Amino acid sequence: MRRRHLAYSVFKTTYRYIQTMADGIDLTTCIIKDHFMTIVYLVRSGLQKLVGAQLVYGYGNQGASHSNLPSTDASQKSNLIQRMIKDSFDEAIIPLGSDVVLRERYVNFHNKVRFGRMLEDLDTIAVHIGYKHNEPQLMTSSGGTEAYHPLAIVTAAVDRIEVDVAHMDIDRDIRLSGFASYVGKSSMEVKLKIDQNHDGQWKHVLHALFVLAARDPKTKNSAPMNPLIASNDEEKKIIDQGRINRDRRLTESAKSLFKMAPDPTESSLVHELFLKTITPNTSIFRTNPLPENSIWMEDTHLQNVLICHPENGYDHFLNNSKTKRDRDLRANIGYRPRSTLCKQPIGILAVDDIMFQKPVEIGSLLFLSSMVVYVTDSRIQTRVHAEVVDSETGNRQTTNVFYFVFSTTDHKQLPSVVPKSYAEAIMYIDGKRHID
């Protein structure tokens, strides 16, 4: 996988250490009061209350919110409190092993756990951990009855999700856990992990890095977060690695193909691909024979469109608790083109470099476009582009770009994808960068 590969042995050791440090802390536990409510749902409901989100769309704020707080001092560093890693650690259980009705909310057509649902739950837990790290900043509403958080904490990016078990069993409990691993001025990195219960033993499923950002809800400017400090050498290593991850993200952004031309090696690869698509010894550029054991990249293209309805009780369709429908649709769009490429079931290996560039207003049209951009051995790199269209003005803006890595179940060599245009060749190079 990529250079950024998160070594599981290190990740596992880190979690064992943090869980030990967190013993005795009041963690979120699995108390199910209703068949249709998991602990993750309860966490999400708590987030809605914490930020004063609308409970019913179109009927204004149900109770106090940011607008009812006194003059927001989210930008004042004097309110910040130093926090340790153990302060933000939390975990939650999804009791699929005991709750048959609950399974219906998570099951997919393979009778396994829906990956889109888990993406939503990961996002919810990440934001919950973000607020827990910044917990002491609570402010009292103008009515003086309830406390609300002065920050709007949102998911800025999903750095990497690496999957060890592509298809989780639908009849076994799932545990989500995580903690703050690095905090900058107005952003933070959260390490997350999912395990599944196998006869009393928690087996590793995936681990992830989420990047959160803090905003002043009134001014929309960046707002400072509580600093993260290390209490020993082990925590210092965790924070140092988080700083390295931040620097790497900045470097990769600077080298984006939207900003810089391909390097000499990549340019040579593009020319080699071009030579494979012309008839030898004819010097005719318009002839495009398809190389053996290949398919045209454009033939993997798939598009869909949906109207964004209110679902989560927020003002935007995409927010810090991303909707299951949006994530499932993106994952399925990434999935469907490869069914014609692979002609067999596939499993997800990784989700990479999800950048949330713009929220999607309710009532907008959301266009989703997917294409297989690179194939190597039995692995497939898919790029999903999300574009919002304002239904009144017709203006188009990119909101998200997703990268999914899938693999076949038999691990046999797959046909290569071949670009026809320079734009497709750039996407090919971009996909290669992500999967290498």
C-alpha positions in Angstrom: 0.0 0.0 0.0 1.1 3.6 0.2 4.0 5.1 2.0 1.6 6.5 4.6 0.6 2.9 5.5 -0.4 2.8 9.2 1.6 0.0 10.8 -1.1 -2.1 12.6 1.4 -3.4 15.2 2.2 0.2 16.3 -1.5 1.2 16.1 -2.4 -1.8 18.3 0.2 -1.0 20.8 -0.9 2.6 20.9 -4.5 1.6 21.6 -3.6 -0.9 24.3 -1.7 1.9 26.0 -4.4 4.5 25.7 -7.1 2.0 26.9 -4.9 1.3 30.0 -4.5 5.0 30.6 -8.3 5.6 30.3 -9.3 3.0 32.9 -11.6 4.6 35.4 -12.8 7.3 33.0 -16.6 7.5 32.4 -16.6 6.0 28.9 -19.6 5.8 26.6 -21.0 2.3 27.2 -23.5 0.1 25.4 -26.9 0.7 27.0 -29.6 0.1 24.5 -32.9 1.6 25.5 -34.7 1.1 22.1 -34.3 -1.4 19.3 -33.8 1.4 16.8 -31.2 3.2 18.8 -27.5 2.2 19.0 -25.0 3.9 21.2 -23.7 5.6 18.1 -27.2 7.0 17.5 -27.2 8.2 21.1 -23.8 9.9 20.6 -25.2 11.6 17.5 -28.2 12.8 19.5 -25.9 14.2 22.1 -23.9 16.1 19.5 -27.2 17.6 18.2 -28.0 18.8 21.7 -24.5 20.1 22.3 -24.5 22.4 19.3 -28.3 23.2 19.4 -29.1 21.6 16.0 -32.6 21.6 14.7 -34.6 18.6 15.7 -37.2 19.1 13.0 -36.1 20.8 9.7 -38.0 23.9 8.8 -39.3 24.7 12.2 -36.4 26.7 13.5 -34.1 25.7 16.3 -35.7 23.4 18.9 -34.2 25.0 22.0 -31.2 27.1 22.4 -28.3 27.0 20.0 -25.2 29.0 19.0 -27.4 31.9 18.2 -28.6 32.1 21.8 -25.1 32.1 23.3 -23.6 35.4 24.6 -21.0 37.1 22.5 -18.9 34.2 21.3 -15.4 34.1 22.6 -14.4 30.9 20.7 -11.5 32.8 19.2 -10.0 33.7 22.6 -7.1 31.5 23.6 -7.6 32.4 27.3 -10.4 29.9 27.5 -8.2 27.0 26.3 -7.2 24.2 28.6 -4.4 21.8 28.1 -5.6 18.2 27.6 -4.0 14.8 27.5 -4.7 12.0 25.1 -6.6 9.9 27.6 -9.0 12.8 28.1 -10.5 12.3 24.7 -10.4 8.5 24.5 -13.8 6.9 24.1 -15.4 3.8 22.7 -18.9 2.6 21.7 -20.5 -0.8 21.0 -22.9 -1.7 18.3 -24.7 -4.8 19.7 -25.4 -6.7 16.5 -24.8 -10.0 18.3 -27.9 -9.6 20.5 -30.2 -7.2 18.7 -31.7 -8.9 15.7 -33.8 -5.8 14.7 -30.8 -3.6 14.8 -29.1 -5.8 12.2 -31.6 -4.6 9.6 -30.1 -1.1 9.8 -26.6 -2.5 9.1 -27.1 -5.5 6.8 -26.1 -5.3 3.1 -27.0 -7.6 0.2 -24.1 -10.0 1.0 -25.7 -10.4 4.5 -22.7 -8.6 5.9 -22.3 -5.2 7.5 -22.8 -2.2 5.3 -19.6 -0.2 4.9 -21.4 3.0 4.2 -23.1 2.7 7.6 -19.8 2.2 9.3 -18.3 5.3 7.6 -21.2 7.3 9.1 -20.6 5.9 12.5 -16.8 6.5 12.3 -17.5 10.1 11.4 -19.9 10.5 14.3 -17.4 9.1 16.8 -14.6 11.2 15.4 -16.6 14.4 15.9 -17.7 13.2 19.3 -14.0 12.8 20.3 -13.3 16.2 18.9 -15.9 17.8 21.2 -14.8 15.7 24.1 -11.2 16.9 23.7 -12.6 20.5 23.8 -15.2 19.7 26.5 -14.2 22.4 29.1 -15.1 25.2 26.6 -18.9 24.8 27.3 -20.8 28.1 27.5 -24.3 28.9 28.9 -27.1 30.1 26.7 -28.6 33.5 27.1 -31.5 31.8 29.0 -29.0 30.4 31.4 -30.6 27.0 31.5 -28.4 24.8 29.3 -24.7 24.7 28.2 -23.7 24.6 24.6 -20.3 24.4 22.9 -19.0 27.6 21.3 -17.2 25.7 18.5 -18.5 24.2 15.4 -16.3 21.1 14.9 -16.6 19.5 11.5 -14.8 16.7 9.5 -12.2 18.4 7.3 -10.8 15.2 5.7 -10.5 11.5 6.0 -6.7 10.9 5.7 -6.8 7.2 5.4 -9.0 4.2 6.3 -7.2 0.8 6.0 -9.4 -2.2 6.1 -8.2 -5.7 7.2 -11.7 -7.3 7.1 -13.7 -6.3 4.1 -16.9 -7.9 5.1 -17.9 -7.8 8.8 -20.3 -10.4 10.1 -23.8 -9.1 10.7 -24.4 -11.2 13.9 -21.4 -10.1 15.9 -20.9 -7.0 18.1 -18.8 -4.2 16.8 -16.6 -1.8 18.9 -15.6 1.7 17.7 -12.9 3.5 19.7 -10.6 6.5 19.2 -8.7 9.4 20.7 -7.1 12.7 19.7 -3.6 12.1 18.4 -2.5 15.6 17.4 -3.9 19.1 17.8 -2.8 22.2 15.8 -4.2 25.7 16.2 -7.7 25.0 14.8 -7.5 21.5 13.6 -6.9 18.1 15.1 -6.2 14.5 14.1 -8.3 11.6 15.5 -7.1 8.0 15.4 -10.0 5.5 15.2 -10.3 1.7 15.2 -13.0 -0.8 14.7 -13.0 -4.3 16.2 -15.5 -7.1 16.0 -16.3 -9.7 18.7 -15.4 -13.3 17.8 -16.3 -15.6 20.7 -15.2 -13.2 23.3 -12.1 -11.9 21.5 -12.0 -8.5 19.8 -10.6 -9.0 16.3 -9.2 -6.0 14.4 -11.2 -4.8 11.4 -9.9 -1.4 10.3 -8.1 1.7 11.5 -8.5 5.3 10.3 -7.2 8.8 10.6 -9.8 11.7 10.6 -8.9 15.4 10.5 -11.3 17.8 12.2 -11.5 21.5 12.0 -13.0 24.1 14.5 -14.9 27.1 13.4 -16.5 30.0 15.1 -20.2 29.4 14.2 -20.9 33.2 14.1 -18.0 34.5 12.2 -17.2 31.2 10.2 -13.5 31.9 10.9 -11.2 29.3 12.3 -11.2 28.9 16.1 -8.5 27.6 18.4 -8.8 24.2 20.0 -7.5 23.0 23.4 -3.8 22.1 23.1 -2.8 18.5 23.4 0.2 17.7 25.7 2.1 14.5 26.3 2.4 13.2 29.9 5.2 10.6 29.0 7.4 9.4 26.2 4.7 7.1 24.7 2.2 10.0 24.3 5.0 12.2 22.8 5.6 9.5 20.1 1.9 9.6 19.3 1.8 13.4 19.0 5.0 13.5 17.0 3.6 11.0 14.5 0.5 13.2 14.2 2.7 16.2 13.4 4.5 14.1 10.7 1.1 13.2 9.3 0.1 16.8 9.1 3.4 17.8 7.3 2.9 14.9 4.9 -0.6 16.1 4.0 0.7 19.6 3.3 3.4 18.2 1.1 1.1 16.0 -0.9 -1.3 18.9 -1.3 1.5 21.1 -2.7 2.4 18.3 -5.2 -1.2 17.8 -6.4 -1.5 17.3 -10.2 -3.9 20.2 -10.2 -0.9 22.4 -9.1 2.1 20.7 -10.6 2.9 18.7 -13.8 3.7 15.0 -13.5 7.3 14.2 -12.8 9.6 12.8 -15.5 8.8 9.2 -14.6 5.1 9.8 -14.7 5.3 11.7 -18.0 7.1 8.8 -19.5 4.4 6.5 -18.3 1.7 8.6 -20.0 3.7 8.4 -23.3 4.0 4.7 -23.0 0.2 4.4 -22.5 -0.3 6.6 -25.6 2.0 4.4 -27.7 0.0 1.3 -26.7 -3.2 2.8 -28.2 -1.9 3.5 -31.7 -1.3 1.2 -34.6 2.5 0.4 -34.9 4.4 1.8 -37.9 1.4 3.8 -39.3 2.2 7.2 -37.7 -1.6 7.7 -37.5 -2.7 9.3 -34.3 -6.4 8.7 -34.7 -6.3 4.9 -34.6 -7.1 3.6 -31.1 -6.7 -0.1 -30.8 -7.4 -1.4 -27.3 -4.4 -3.1 -25.7 -4.7 -6.8 -24.9 -6.3 -7.6 -21.5 -7.4 -4.0 -21.0 -10.6 -1.9 -21.0 -11.0 1.8 -21.7 -11.1 3.9 -18.6 -14.2 5.7 -19.9 -16.1 2.4 -20.0 -16.0 2.2 -16.2 -17.6 5.6 -15.8 -20.9 5.8 -13.8 -23.0 8.8 -12.8 -25.9 9.4 -10.5 -27.8 12.4 -9.2 -29.8 12.9 -6.1 -31.8 15.7 -4.6 -30.6 16.6 -1.1 -33.4 16.3 1.4 -33.0 17.0 5.2 -32.1 13.8 7.0 -29.9 14.6 10.0 -31.5 17.7 11.5 -28.8 20.1 10.3 -28.8 22.9 7.9 -26.7 21.1 5.3 -27.0 17.7 3.6 -23.3 17.1 4.3 -22.0 17.9 7.7 -20.0 16.6 10.6 -22.3 13.6 10.8 -22.4 12.5 7.2 -25.6 10.8 6.1 -25.7 7.0 5.6 -27.4 7.5 2.2 -24.6 9.8 0.9 -21.8 7.5 2.0 -23.6 4.3 0.8 -24.3 5.9 -2.5 -20.7 7.0 -3.0 -19.4 3.5 -2.0 -21.9 1.8 -4.3 -21.0 4.1 -7.2 -17.4 3.2 -6.5 -18.4 -0.5 -6.4 -20.7 -0.9 -9.5 -18.3 -0.2 -12.3 -15.9 -2.8 -11.1 -18.5 -5.5 -11.1 -18.2 -5.4 -14.9 -14.5 -5.3 -14.6 -14.1 -8.1 -12.1 -17.2 -10.2 -12.7 -17.1 -11.4 -9.1 -17.7 -10.0 -5.6 -15.1 -7.5 -4.3 -14.1 -6.2 -0.9 -12.9 -2.7 0.2 -9.3 -2.4 1.2 -9.0 1.4 1.9 -10.6 4.8 1.7 -8.1 7.6 1.0 -7.8 11.4 0.9 -11.5 12.4 1.3 -11.4 16.2 1.4 -14.6 18.0 2.4 -14.4 21.2 0.4 -17.9 22.6 0.6 -21.1 21.8 2.5 -24.1 20.8 0.4 -27.2 23.0 0.9 -30.5 21.2 1.3 -32.4 21.4 -1.9 -29.3 21.2 -4.1 -28.7 18.6 -6.8 -25.7 16.4 -6.0 -24.0 14.8 -9.0 -21.8 11.8 -8.3 -19.4 10.5 -10.9 -17.2 7.4 -10.5 -14.5 5.9 -12.6 -11.9 3.2 -12.2 -8.6 5.1 -12.6 -6.0 2.5 -11.9 -5.7 -1.3 -11.6 -2.7 -3.3 -10.4 -2.9 -7.0 -9.8 -6.2 -7.6 -8.1 -6.5 -4.1 -6.6 -8.7 -1.4 -8.1 -8.4 2.3 -7.4 -11.7 4.2 -8.0 -12.2 8.0 -7.9 -15.5 9.4 -7.0 -16.2 13.1 -7.7 -19.1 14.9 -6.0 -20.4 18.1 -7.5 -23.3 20.2 -6.3 -25.5 22.2 -8.6 -27.6 25.1 -7.2 -31.1 24.4 -8.4 -31.8 28.2 -8.8 -28.6 29.6 -10.3 -27.3 26.5 -12.1 -23.8 27.1 -10.6 -21.6 24.0 -10.2 -19.0 23.4 -7.4 -17.0 20.4 -6.4 -17.8 19.4 -2.8 -15.8 16.2 -2.3 -13.4 13.8 -4.1 -13.2 10.2 -2.8 -10.7 7.5 -3.4 -11.7 3.8 -2.8 -9.4 0.8 -3.1 -11.1 -2.5 -3.7 -9.8 -6.1 -4.3 -11.2 -9.2 -5.7 -11.9 -12.2 -3.5 -9.8 -14.6 -5.6 -6.9 -12.1 -5.9 -6.4 -12.9 -9.6 -4.9 -10.5 -12.1 -7.4 -8.0 -13.5 -7.5 -6.2 -16.8 -5.8 -2.8 -16.9 -7.6 0.4 -17.5 -6.4 2.6 -20.4 -6.9 6.3 -20.7 -7.8 7.9 -24.0 -7.5 11.6 -23.2 -4.8 13.6 -21.3 -7.4 14.3 -18.6 -7.9 10.6 -18.1 -4.1 10.0 -18.1 -3.7 12.5 -15.3 -6.4 10.7 -13.3 -4.5 7.5 -14.1 -1.3 9.0 -12.6 -3.3 10.3 -9.6 -4.8 6.9 -9.0 -1.3 5.3 -9.2 0.0 7.7 -6.6 -2.7 6.8 -4.2 -2.4 3.0 -4.5 1.4 2.8 -4.6 
